[in-house]
Amino acid sequence: MHTRRLALLLSLVACLTTAFVLRQRYRLYKAPTTLALSVPAPLSARPVTLAPFIEQRHHRPVFVQFFDPDCQYARFTMKEMGTLVEKYGDEVDFYVVLVSEPDKAAQAEEYFLRRYDLNVRLVNDPTNALAAQCGVRASPQALLLDAQGQLFYRGNFNIAPFSTDTQTAYAYQALVALLNQRPLEVPQEAWTEPTGCRLPLERQQLDRSLSWFDL
């Protein structure tokens, strides 16, 4: 009798542990995360250095998307990105920064080129150094510089990862405002509360911290 109770108790503990691990994995890889930035992005313009990763040319605005191929929310924004490139490609230089783990940089570029037919410049950022330099901590995120290299917008594409609401399409609104020389009017949380997937290296570190739960 005692042996049976002990077996049932161990089975219950195993089930609860498995459920906890799966929940944590979901939060890391599937569920959108909201991250508080250590230094909130300013709402006023300031210089942002993209060198040596990106050289601003032609004295035109620069639109950068930070894209993690493993993030379903980043993949979802590619339709919107394609629309922006098609509509404003003659006025804006578009870049996609591939944020990945160091040993997956080649696969990330191969995946992007095979999956998307976009007239953008690709930049590999396997150490997430450019993302850190720009204060980006999640994917997808948009970065918009004016023709003088001043930060005009850095933040979410929309109010939520799967949202297609044009009223909250913050990256699109920022681009239109810049091109029409209008002030930026998006809520502060679009800047300071990035949503989406954590960057791969940060996610990898968090994943390792959960590894002792693995069965």
N, C-alpha and C positions, 0 to 999 in steps of 0.2 A: 504493500500500500504506500509506504513512504517512498519507495523507489519510483512508483508511478507519479506521485505528487511532485517529486523532484524533477522528473522528466518533463512534466507539464509546465512547471515553473521555468525550467531552462528553455523550453520551446517558446514560452511567452516572452521571456527576455530577448531571445533571438529575434522574434518577430518585431518587437518594439525597437530593437537596435537597427534592424534592417529598414524599418519604416523611417527612422530618424535619418539614417544615412541617405536614403533615397530622397527624402525631403531636402536635405542639405545639398545634394547633387542637383536637384531641380532648381534650387535657389541660385546655384552657381552658374548653371549652364542654360537654363530655360527661362526662369522668371526674370522680369526686368528688375534692375537694381537702381535705387536712387542713392547717389553718393554725394555727401556734403564735401565741397572742395575746401582744402585747408586754407586757401586764399581765394575768396570769392572773385569771380571775374568782374572787372570794373565795367560800369555802364558807359564810361567815357572812352574815347579813342586813346590808344597808346601803341607804341611800336611793338611789333612781334617779329622776332627773328626766325626765319625758316631755314636759313643757311646752317650747315652746308647741304641740307637735304633738298631744298627747293630754292631756285633762283627766280625771283620775280622779274618778268620780262615785259617788254612792250608798254610799260607804264599803264597796265590795265589792272582791274580788280582781280583778285585771286580767290577762288572758292575751293576749299579742301574738304573732302570727306574722309574721316578715319573709319576704315572698313575692316572688320574681322570676319573672314569667310566662315568661321564656325558659329557666328552669331546670327540666329534667325531674324532678329530685329534689324540688323545691318542689311541682310539680304533683302528684307522687305522694302527698305528705302531705295533700292536701286532703280525701281520704276520711276520714282520721283526724281532721282538723280538724272536719269536718262531724259526726262522731260526738261529739266533745267538746262542740260547740256545742249539739247536740240534747239531750245528757244533762245538761249543767251550765249551760245558758244562763240559768236562773232564779237562779243563785247567783254567776255570774261575768260580767264584762263582757269580751267578746271583740272584738279588733281584728285586722285584717290590714293590715300596712304594705306598700304596693307599692313595692319598690325597683326603680328603672328608670333608664335614661338620661334626662337632662332633656328631650330632644325626643320621648320616647316615653311620657310620663306619661299623656296622654289615652288612648293606645292601650292602655296597661296597665290602666287603670280600665275601659275599654270591654270588654276581653277578660275581665276578672274577672267583671263583672256579667253578661255573656252566658253565661259558662261555669259559674258556680257560683251556686247559690241558697242562700246562707247568711245567717243573721241575725247579721251582724257589722258593725262600723263600719269603713269603709275610710279609710285615711290614705295620701296620696301622699307619697312621699319620693324625688323624682327626683334630688336632690343627694346622697342617702344620708346626710344630716346626722343624722337621728334614729338611724339604724343606728350611726353613729360615736359619737353621744352615749351610746348604750347598750352600746357595746363589741361590736357585732355585725359580723362580717366575712364572713359567708357566708349563703347561703339554701339550704334553709330553716333557720331558727332560731326557737326559742321563748323568750319572756320572760314570766316570771310574777312579779307583785307581790302582796303580801298587802294586806289592806284598809287598812293604814297607809302603803302606798306603799314598803314595804321589799322589796328584791330577795329572792325566794325561790328562783328558778331562772332561769338563762339558759344555753341550750345546745341540744344536738341533740334531735330528736324521737325518734330511735332509734339503735341502735348503728351502723347503716350506712344509707346513703340509701334503699335499696330494702327494708329489713328490715321485716317485719310481726310480729316476735317480741314477744309481749306481755311476756316476761320482761325485755326491754331497751327497753321503750317509756318512755323517760325523761321526756318531757314529760307524758305521761298519769300516770305514777307521781308526779311532782312535784305535779300538780294535785290528785290524790286525797289525797296526804299533807297538803297545805295545808288542804284543806277538812275533813279529819279531825283537824287540829291535831296531826299527827305529824311527827317530824323527817324531813328529806329524806335519803334513802339511795340515792344514785346514785353511780357511780364518778366520780372527779375528771376523767377524760378527757372525760366527757360535757359538762363545763363548759369545759375548757381546750383541747380539740381539735375545733373545729367542722368538720363535714364537709358537703359539698354543693357548690354553685357559688360561686365568688367573686362578690362584689357587682359589679354592672354597671360602675361607674366604674373600679374596680380592674382588672376584666377588660379594659376598654377600653384602659387604660394599658398593660397587658401585651401586648395585641394589637398596639398601635402599635409596641411594642418589637420585635415579630417581623416587622413589615411589610417590612423590607429583604430578608427571605427570599422575598417574594412573586415569583412568576414572571410 
